[in-house]
Amino acid sequence: MNFPIVATVISMVLGLSVTRLLTGLVTVFRIRRSSQLDWVPLAWSGILFLTQLQYWWAINQLSALRQTFRFGEFLFLVLMTLMLFLTAALLLPSRGEDEARGLRVYFEEDGRFALLSLTAFFLFGLVVNVFGFQSPIESAWAVTDIPMIVLPVLAFLSRKRNHYAAITALYLPLCALDVWISLAP
């Protein structure tokens, strides 16, 4: 399969993912007067948006590595992209009535499941880098990717607000570091 086809399909799904995240942010903005906001899901939204943009950038750089892909590789890249869409679909409410009790309650009941699909995205990315592109596991990107896989699962499993909030606060600079490493020449 030629790279332009791969890039087009992935860009379509990724575009839907970004649209879904932005729709959720608009919903949160619209209901801000009737529902209490919470910084934790908004922080994860920022992390997701940065991840979406970084992934889009990486996909467009793939043509420098390869011009053709096997169908299984294509499916795996689409699966990664679907994980970003699922994360965007779960993280924030899409309707005002979904968030009637506040953003914190929505995140604790439903939104936190987005952290599992975010973990799956990073885990699949690790697999693609190591097995698909033969990138060494001791590379600088792995220093950030391993905790970026583990920490969202820990935040998902944590039932205490102060625990998952601390993990979220720790994840923010880690995400920035990951972007810096990924974009370094």
N, C-alpha and C positions, 0 to 999 in steps of 0.2 A: 504494500500500500504506500503510495507516495505521500511525502510530508504535507503538501497542501491540503490533502483530504483529511489527514490526521488533525492538523491544526484547525481546520474549519469546524469539524465536529466538536472538538474539545472547546473551541471558542464559543460555539453556540451554547453548550451546556454551562460553561463558565459564565457566559453572559446572563443566562437565566439565574445562576447562583448569585451573582452580584445584584441583579434586579430584585431577587427575593430578600436579600439582606437589606437593601435600601428601602424596600416596601415595609419591612419590619421596623426600620428606624423612623419612617414617616408615621407609622401607626403609633409608635411610642411617643413621638412628638405630638400627634393629635390628641392623645388621651392624657397628656401630662397634667392637665388641670383636675382630672377626675381620679387618676391613679398615681400612686407614689412611684417615683423612679428609683432605680437601683443602679449603682455604678458597676457592679460585677458583670451583669450581662452586657452592659454597654461597653465595658472593657473587652470582653470576649468578642463583641461585634467589631471593635477596632482591630483586634488581632486577626479575626477572620478576613476582614477587608484587606488588610496588609498581606495576608497569606494568599488570598485570591489574586491580588495584583502581582505578587512575586511569582506565583505559579504561572500566570499568564505570560509573564516575562520569560520564564524558563522554557515554556512550551515554544515560544517564538525563537528561542536560541537553539532548540533541538536540531534545526536544519544544519547547523554547523557540525553537529556530531554525526548525523545520519540523514540520508534523503529518503530511505525506504524503511518500512516497518512491517513486521509480520502481523497477521491478524490478532494473535494472542497478545502481542505487545500493545497493539492499538486498544484492545479490550481492557487491558490493565490500566492504560492511561485514562480511558473513559471512566473506569471504575474509580480511579483517584478523583476525577472531576466530579463524579456523582457524590462522592463523600463530602466534597465542599458544598455541593447543592443541598445535600441532606443537613449539613451543619447549619447552613443559612436558613433552611426551612424550619428547623427546630428551635433555633436560638432565641428568636424574638417572636412575639405574637403577630399574626397577620390581620387580626380583627380586634376591634376595641373590646368586644365582649369576652375575648380570650383573656384579657388582662384586667378584668374588673376589680380584682383584689390586689393589684399592684404588680410591678415588674419582678419584684423579689419572689413573690409567691409563684408567679408563672415560671420563673427560672428554676425554682426548687422543685416544682411539680413536673414540668415538661421540658423546659429549656436546657436543663443540665444534660439531657440525653444528646444534645449537640456535641458535647465534649467527647463522647465516644466516637462519633463519626469524624471529628477533627483528629482524634488519635489514629483512627484507621487511615486517614489521608497521610499523616506523617509516617506511619508504619509502612504503608504501600510505597511511599516515596523512598524510604530507606531501602526497601527491597529492590526498587527500580535502580537506584544509584549503585548498590552493591552488585546485584546480579545482572542487571540490564546494561549498565554502563561501566562495569568493573571498577568502580571508584573504591579506593581502599577505605575500610571501616574506621581506620585511624585518622582519616582526614578531618580537617577543621570543622566541616559541616556536621560531622557525626557528634562532635562535642556538644552541639546545641540540639541536634535532632533526637538524640536518646532522651534527654529530659523533656523535650517537647512531645514525645510519645507518652512518657510516664506521667507527667504532671496533670494533664487533663483527666486521666483515669482516676488519679488520686482526688482531684477536685470533684469528680462525679461521685465517687464513693463516700466522700466526706459529707456527713449530715449536719455538721456544725458550721454555722455561718463564718465564724472567725477562721476556721481552717481553710474552707474553699476560697474565702476572700484573700487570705495570705498567699495561697497558691496562685490566685489570679494576679496579685500584685507582683509576685516573683516572675510570672510568665511574661509580663509586659516587657521588661528589659531583655529577657531571653529572646523574645520574638524580634526585637530590634537588633540584637546581636546576630541572630540568624540571617536577617535580611542583609546586614552589613557584610557578613561572611559570604553569602550567596552572590552578592553583587560585586565583590572585590575582583579586580582583574586577575 
